[in-house]
Amino acid sequence: MLAIPKIFAAGSQLVFKPAKDVSGVVKVMVYPVAVPPDTKVKDVINTCGVGQGVELIINISNVNDKPSPRPIDPKNPYRLRLVVEAPPLPFELANDAANKGFPVESFAKKAGMDVDGDVLGIAIAKAGVSRIGQWQYLDDSNAWQNIERTVNISTRGSIDGDKAELLFLKPVQKIRLRPSPLDKVWRKFEALQTVLRFLLWDQSDGLASGAYVVAVKGNNAISSQVLSVFMERLGCDGRPSSGLIHNECGQCGTRSCKKCDGSTNSSAIVNECKECVLGNTGKDRDHGKDCRGICGGSFINLERCNNTCVSRGKKVTDCSGTCFGNKRINRCEVCSNDRKAGADACGKCGGDNSTCTGCDGKIGSTFKVDKCRACKDPKSPEFNKGT
């Protein structure tokens, strides 16, 4: 089938634009043709042309395309998968050697795609130690090395600057998150705070694994967008990020089986006063209660008064030391239940009755010795008469 020629006026410029993702050799035949004005194309088909034709050979080189994040939804190519999950870390790790890591390709192929069909590795831009552990990679000598990268990443998710030092890892190389301590478990929000940030790498630049300072802009071997990978850890229940561990009795996901006294098999309990009692504590069930049964109460049993329950600080003995006695210190400073104890018949403390005894020797008598030296009643008419 003959192709219908297209007539171009003298001085016209021809531009060849290949179709998307097409490479190879394209041949175009060009003939100089002298035709009168307004000549129709169908009239030219049947002519032999004028002059010798020229064959233009156009070589379309295969240019490498950048790898890119994979869309979350194929129907929406602008919603990209920028965060991916690595295989979860097992709950049971007997030792550090049991943490064998996982190949880069296990998450890189889930995170990105390459239209050229290249198997993707990664170029790590940012990672370090966190409160749950340290990202590491397995080097060529089968030794785990800490990943310490601090490349600046813009808020748009691209590398700041024209150049950056990145750690390039082949698809088959292993990385791991080394927990600290070994039995550390964590929740998903903690895992998302310990991400490893990377660019997709299609290996078209021929670099070997290792750290290189490379141009970022215009580099078709790495993606423009920075992606993140995080790792969860299985709990003892086999679920990622459950955070569940075995208690002291080997039970998964339950609270500590230790009693309040620190033992796993004692009779210790926390009583109503929130005191740990029984078991190995040496405390009885009612520890923390006062003698009235009130937690934190102020009443005590007074041993010297037959364990009578009294208010702390209350005086319950009298001046003689008798529990609930009725003796008091009176005005003569005598401990007695008699308010007059220590006073003479005249009421004088420590007196000898002399202050209320008359000259007649009688207590309470008003007799006095008059001027005549006679002992008489002062009210008597004979007082001071000498008779």
C-alpha positions as CSV (number, residue, x, y, z in Angstrom):
1,M,0.0,0.0,0.0
2,L,1.5,3.3,-1.1
3,A,1.7,6.0,1.5
4,I,0.0,9.2,0.5
5,P,2.7,11.8,0.1
6,K,2.4,15.2,1.7
7,I,3.5,18.3,-0.2
8,F,5.6,20.9,1.7
9,A,6.4,24.3,0.3
10,A,10.0,25.3,-0.3
11,G,11.6,26.5,2.9
12,S,9.4,24.4,5.2
13,Q,10.9,22.7,8.3
14,L,10.3,19.1,9.1
15,V,10.3,17.9,12.7
16,F,10.0,14.2,13.6
17,K,8.3,13.5,17.0
18,P,8.5,9.9,18.0
19,A,5.6,8.2,19.9
20,K,5.9,7.6,23.7
21,D,8.3,4.9,24.7
22,V,9.2,4.1,21.0
23,S,12.9,3.5,20.1
24,G,14.6,2.2,17.0
25,V,15.2,3.3,13.4
26,V,12.7,5.2,11.2
27,K,13.2,5.8,7.5
28,V,11.6,8.7,5.6
29,M,11.8,9.2,1.8
30,V,11.9,12.8,0.6
31,Y,11.6,13.7,-3.1
32,P,11.9,17.2,-4.6
33,V,8.9,17.7,-6.7
34,A,8.0,20.5,-9.1
35,V,4.3,20.9,-9.3
36,P,2.1,23.8,-10.5
37,P,0.2,25.8,-7.9
38,D,-3.1,24.2,-6.7
39,T,-1.9,20.8,-7.7
40,K,-3.9,18.1,-5.8
41,V,-2.1,15.3,-3.9
42,K,-3.8,12.6,-6.0
43,D,-2.3,14.1,-9.2
44,V,1.2,13.8,-7.7
45,I,0.8,10.1,-6.8
46,N,0.8,9.2,-10.5
47,T,3.9,11.2,-11.3
48,C,7.4,10.1,-11.2
49,G,8.5,13.2,-9.4
50,V,11.4,15.4,-10.4
51,G,14.9,14.7,-9.1
52,Q,16.3,11.9,-7.1
53,G,14.7,10.9,-3.8
54,V,16.6,11.1,-0.4
55,E,16.2,8.6,2.3
56,L,16.3,10.1,5.8
57,I,17.3,7.6,8.5
58,I,16.3,8.6,12.0
59,N,17.7,6.8,15.0
60,I,15.5,7.0,18.1
61,S,17.7,6.3,21.2
62,N,16.3,4.5,24.2
63,V,16.4,7.0,27.0
64,N,16.2,5.7,30.6
65,D,13.1,6.8,32.4
66,K,13.1,7.7,36.1
67,P,11.6,5.1,38.5
68,S,8.6,6.5,40.3
69,P,6.3,5.6,43.2
70,R,3.5,3.3,42.4
71,P,0.0,4.7,42.4
72,I,-2.2,3.5,45.3
73,D,-5.1,3.2,42.9
74,P,-4.4,2.5,39.2
75,K,-7.4,4.7,38.3
76,N,-5.8,7.7,40.0
77,P,-2.2,8.0,38.9
78,Y,-1.6,11.1,41.0
79,R,-2.2,9.4,44.4
80,L,1.1,7.8,45.0
81,R,2.2,5.2,47.5
82,L,4.8,7.1,49.5
83,V,4.9,5.0,52.6
84,V,5.3,1.2,52.5
85,E,5.5,-1.5,55.2
86,A,8.4,-3.9,55.5
87,P,7.8,-7.5,56.5
88,P,7.1,-7.5,60.3
89,L,9.7,-8.5,62.8
90,P,9.0,-11.8,64.5
91,F,8.1,-11.7,68.2
92,E,10.4,-14.5,69.1
93,L,14.1,-13.6,68.7
94,A,16.5,-16.0,70.5
95,N,19.4,-13.7,69.8
96,D,20.6,-10.9,67.5
97,A,21.6,-13.4,64.8
98,A,18.0,-14.6,64.6
99,N,17.0,-11.2,63.1
100,K,18.1,-12.0,59.6
101,G,16.6,-9.0,57.9
102,F,14.8,-8.9,54.5
103,P,15.9,-8.0,50.9
104,V,15.4,-4.5,49.6
105,E,13.3,-5.7,46.7
106,S,10.7,-7.1,49.1
107,F,9.3,-3.6,49.6
108,A,10.9,-1.6,46.7
109,K,8.8,-3.4,44.1
110,K,5.7,-2.7,46.2
111,A,6.6,0.9,46.6
112,G,7.7,1.8,43.0
113,M,7.7,1.0,39.3
114,D,10.0,1.5,36.4
115,V,8.6,1.7,32.8
116,D,11.9,0.3,31.5
117,G,11.4,-2.9,33.5
118,D,14.5,-2.5,35.7
119,V,14.5,-4.3,39.0
120,L,14.5,-1.6,41.7
121,G,17.0,-1.0,44.5
122,I,17.0,1.9,46.9
123,A,19.2,5.0,47.6
124,I,18.8,5.8,51.3
125,A,18.6,9.4,52.2
126,K,17.7,9.4,55.9
127,A,17.8,6.9,58.8
128,G,19.2,6.5,62.2
129,V,18.7,5.3,65.7
130,S,15.4,5.8,67.5
131,R,13.9,4.7,70.8
132,I,12.8,1.4,69.4
133,G,16.0,0.5,67.5
134,Q,18.5,1.1,64.7
135,W,18.2,0.5,60.9
136,Q,21.1,-1.6,59.5
137,Y,22.2,-3.1,56.2
138,L,24.2,-6.2,55.4
139,D,27.4,-5.3,53.7
140,D,29.4,-7.5,51.2
141,S,31.3,-9.1,54.1
142,N,28.0,-10.3,55.7
143,A,28.4,-7.8,58.6
144,W,25.5,-5.6,59.7
145,Q,26.3,-1.9,59.5
146,N,24.4,0.9,61.1
147,I,22.6,3.2,58.6
148,E,23.3,6.8,59.5
149,R,22.0,9.2,56.9
150,T,20.8,12.8,57.5
151,V,20.1,14.2,54.0
152,N,17.8,17.2,54.1
153,I,14.4,16.5,52.7
154,S,12.0,19.3,51.7
155,T,8.4,19.5,52.8
156,R,7.4,18.5,49.2
157,G,9.2,15.2,49.7
158,S,12.2,15.8,47.5
159,I,15.9,16.1,48.3
160,D,17.1,19.6,49.0
161,G,20.0,20.8,46.9
162,D,21.6,19.6,43.7
163,K,23.8,16.9,45.2
164,A,23.5,14.5,48.1
165,E,25.4,11.6,49.7
166,L,23.1,8.6,49.4
167,L,23.6,4.9,50.4
168,F,22.8,2.7,47.4
169,L,21.6,-0.8,48.0
170,K,21.0,-3.5,45.4
171,P,17.6,-5.3,45.3
172,V,19.0,-8.4,46.8
173,Q,20.8,-6.7,49.7
174,K,19.3,-7.1,53.1
175,I,18.3,-4.4,55.6
176,R,16.8,-4.8,59.1
177,L,15.6,-2.9,62.1
178,R,17.6,-4.0,65.1
179,P,15.4,-3.5,68.2
180,S,16.9,-2.2,71.4
181,P,16.6,-4.1,73.7
182,L,16.2,-7.3,71.8
183,D,12.7,-8.1,73.2
184,K,11.4,-4.6,72.6
185,V,7.9,-4.4,71.1
186,W,6.2,-1.3,69.8
187,R,3.0,0.1,68.5
188,K,2.4,1.2,64.9
189,F,2.7,4.9,65.8
190,E,6.2,4.3,67.1
191,A,7.1,2.4,63.9
192,L,5.9,5.4,61.8
193,Q,8.3,7.5,63.9
194,T,11.2,5.3,62.9
195,V,11.0,5.3,59.1
196,L,13.8,4.7,56.7
197,R,13.5,7.3,53.9
198,F,14.8,6.4,50.4
199,L,14.7,7.1,46.7
200,L,13.9,4.3,44.2
201,W,17.0,3.3,42.2
202,D,16.9,1.5,38.8
203,Q,20.7,0.8,38.7
204,S,20.9,2.2,35.2
205,D,23.9,4.4,36.3
206,G,26.1,1.3,36.8
207,L,26.9,2.1,40.4
208,A,27.8,-0.6,42.9
209,S,26.3,-0.7,46.3
210,G,27.7,1.8,48.7
211,A,27.6,5.5,49.6
212,Y,28.1,8.0,46.8
213,V,27.7,11.8,46.4
214,V,25.5,12.1,43.3
215,A,23.6,14.7,41.4
216,V,20.0,14.6,42.4
217,K,18.4,16.9,39.8
218,G,18.4,15.4,36.3
219,N,19.5,12.0,37.5
220,N,17.2,9.5,35.8
221,A,18.5,6.6,37.8
222,I,16.7,7.7,41.0
223,S,13.2,8.8,41.7
224,S,12.5,12.5,42.4
225,Q,10.1,11.6,45.2
226,V,11.4,10.4,48.6
227,L,9.5,7.4,50.0
228,S,9.4,5.9,53.5
229,V,9.4,2.3,54.8
230,F,8.5,1.3,58.3
231,M,8.6,-1.9,60.2
232,E,6.1,-3.3,62.7
233,R,6.8,-6.1,65.2
234,L,4.5,-9.0,66.0
235,G,3.2,-9.3,69.5
236,C,3.0,-12.5,71.4
237,D,-0.5,-12.9,69.9
238,G,1.0,-12.9,66.4
239,R,-0.6,-9.6,65.4
240,P,1.6,-6.7,64.1
241,S,2.0,-3.8,66.6
242,S,-0.3,-5.3,69.2
243,G,2.4,-4.5,71.8
244,L,1.5,-7.6,73.7
245,I,4.1,-9.6,75.6
246,H,4.2,-12.6,78.0
247,N,3.9,-11.9,81.7
248,E,5.9,-13.6,84.4
249,C,3.7,-16.7,84.2
250,G,4.0,-17.0,80.4
251,Q,0.6,-15.7,79.7
252,C,0.2,-13.6,76.5
253,G,-1.4,-10.2,76.7
254,T,-2.5,-10.3,80.3
255,R,-1.3,-8.1,83.1
256,S,1.5,-9.1,85.4
257,C,0.7,-12.2,87.3
258,K,2.9,-11.1,90.2
259,K,1.2,-10.5,93.4
260,C,1.7,-7.2,95.2
261,D,4.4,-8.7,97.3
262,G,6.5,-9.5,94.2
263,S,5.7,-13.3,94.2
264,T,3.8,-15.2,91.6
265,N,2.3,-17.8,93.9
266,S,1.6,-16.2,97.3
267,S,-1.7,-15.3,99.0
268,A,-0.9,-11.6,99.0
269,I,-3.7,-9.2,98.2
270,V,-4.4,-5.4,98.3
271,N,-6.9,-4.7,101.0
272,E,-9.6,-2.0,101.1
273,C,-7.0,0.4,102.5
274,K,-4.9,-0.2,99.4
275,E,-2.3,-1.9,101.5
276,C,-0.4,-5.1,100.3
277,V,-1.2,-7.6,103.0
278,L,-0.8,-11.4,103.6
279,G,1.6,-13.4,101.5
280,N,5.2,-12.5,102.2
281,T,4.4,-9.1,103.6
282,G,4.0,-10.0,107.3
283,K,0.9,-7.8,107.5
284,D,-2.5,-9.0,108.4
285,R,-5.6,-8.4,106.3
286,D,-6.7,-5.4,108.3
287,H,-3.3,-3.6,108.1
288,G,-3.9,0.1,107.6
289,K,-7.1,0.3,109.7
290,D,-7.3,1.8,113.1
291,C,-9.0,0.0,116.0
292,R,-12.4,1.1,114.9
293,G,-11.9,-0.5,111.5
294,I,-11.4,2.8,109.6
295,C,-8.6,3.0,107.0
296,G,-6.1,5.6,108.0
297,G,-8.1,6.3,111.2
298,S,-6.6,8.0,114.3
299,F,-7.8,5.6,117.0
300,I,-5.3,3.2,118.6
301,N,-5.3,0.3,121.0
302,L,-3.8,1.4,124.3
303,E,-1.9,-1.6,125.6
304,R,-1.5,-0.3,129.2
305,C,-5.3,0.1,129.4
306,N,-6.1,-3.4,128.2
307,N,-6.0,-2.4,124.5
308,T,-8.8,0.0,124.9
309,C,-9.5,1.8,121.5
310,V,-8.9,5.5,122.1
311,S,-8.2,8.5,120.0
312,R,-4.5,9.0,119.3
313,G,-3.1,11.6,121.7
314,K,-6.1,11.5,124.1
315,K,-5.1,11.4,127.8
316,V,-6.8,8.4,129.3
317,T,-5.0,7.9,132.6
318,D,-5.4,10.1,135.7
319,C,-2.6,11.6,137.7
320,S,-2.0,8.4,139.5
321,G,-1.5,6.5,136.2
322,T,-4.9,4.7,136.6
323,C,-6.7,4.1,133.2
324,F,-9.8,6.2,133.2
325,G,-9.3,7.1,136.9
326,N,-10.9,10.1,138.5
327,K,-8.0,11.5,140.5
328,R,-6.9,15.0,139.7
329,I,-4.1,17.3,141.0
330,N,-6.0,19.7,143.3
331,R,-5.0,23.2,144.4
332,C,-2.6,21.8,147.0
333,E,-0.9,19.9,144.1
334,V,-2.0,16.6,145.6
335,C,-3.2,13.8,143.2
336,S,-6.5,12.8,144.8
337,N,-10.2,12.5,144.1
338,D,-10.6,14.7,147.2
339,R,-10.4,18.3,146.4
340,K,-9.4,19.1,150.0
341,A,-6.5,16.6,150.2
342,G,-3.3,18.2,151.4
343,A,-5.1,21.0,153.3
344,D,-5.5,21.2,157.2
345,A,-8.9,21.7,158.9
346,C,-8.5,25.4,158.2
347,G,-8.3,24.7,154.5
348,K,-4.6,25.8,154.3
349,C,-2.4,23.6,152.1
350,G,0.2,22.0,154.2
351,G,-1.2,23.8,157.3
352,D,-1.2,22.5,161.0
353,N,-4.7,23.8,161.9
354,S,-3.1,26.7,163.8
355,T,-4.8,29.3,161.7
356,C,-8.3,28.3,162.8
357,T,-7.7,27.0,166.4
358,G,-8.6,29.2,169.4
359,C,-6.6,29.6,172.6
360,D,-8.9,27.1,174.1
361,G,-7.4,24.5,171.8
362,K,-10.5,24.0,169.8
363,I,-10.5,24.1,166.0
364,G,-12.9,26.7,164.7
365,S,-13.0,28.4,168.2
366,T,-13.0,32.2,168.3
367,F,-11.5,32.4,171.8
368,K,-8.5,34.7,172.1
369,V,-6.1,35.7,174.9
370,D,-7.2,39.1,176.2
371,K,-5.0,41.9,177.7
372,C,-5.2,40.2,181.0
373,R,-3.8,37.1,179.5
374,A,-7.1,35.3,179.9
375,C,-8.5,33.0,177.1
376,K,-12.0,34.3,176.5
377,D,-14.5,34.9,173.8
378,P,-13.9,38.4,172.4
379,K,-17.7,38.9,172.4
380,S,-18.0,38.1,176.1
381,P,-18.5,41.2,178.4
382,E,-15.7,39.8,180.6
383,F,-13.2,40.0,177.7
384,N,-10.3,42.3,178.9
385,K,-12.0,42.8,182.3
386,G,-9.6,40.8,184.4
387,T,-12.2,38.9,186.1
